[in-house]
Amino acid sequence: MMTPLPYIVIFGFSTPFIILAIAFANGWIKAPLIR
C-alpha cells in the first residue's frame, strides 16, 4: 500500500495556519501584542 505523501505534506503545511487562525479567534495573539 502506497503512503499518501501529498496528503501528509498538505496537512503538515496547512496545520500552522489553522493553529494561527484558532489562536487569533480566541484572542491569544491580540493580548500579547497589545501589551
C-alpha positions in Angstrom: 0.0 0.0 0.0 1.4 3.4 -1.0 1.7 6.1 1.5 -0.4 9.2 0.8 2.6 11.5 0.8 0.9 14.5 -0.9 -1.9 14.5 1.7 0.7 14.4 4.5 2.6 17.4 3.0 -0.6 19.4 2.5 -1.8 18.6 6.1 1.6 19.5 7.6 1.8 22.7 5.6 -1.8 23.9 6.4 -1.7 22.9 10.1 0.3 26.0 11.3 -2.2 28.3 9.5 -5.1 26.5 11.2 -3.4 26.9 14.6 -2.8 30.6 14.0 -6.5 31.0 12.9 -7.8 29.4 16.1 -5.3 31.3 18.3 -6.3 34.6 16.6 -10.0 33.8 17.0 -9.5 33.0 20.7 -7.5 36.2 21.3 -4.2 34.5 22.2 -2.3 36.7 19.8 -4.1 40.0 20.3 -3.5 40.2 24.1 0.4 39.8 23.9 0.6 42.3 21.0 -1.4 45.0 22.9 0.8 44.5 26.0 
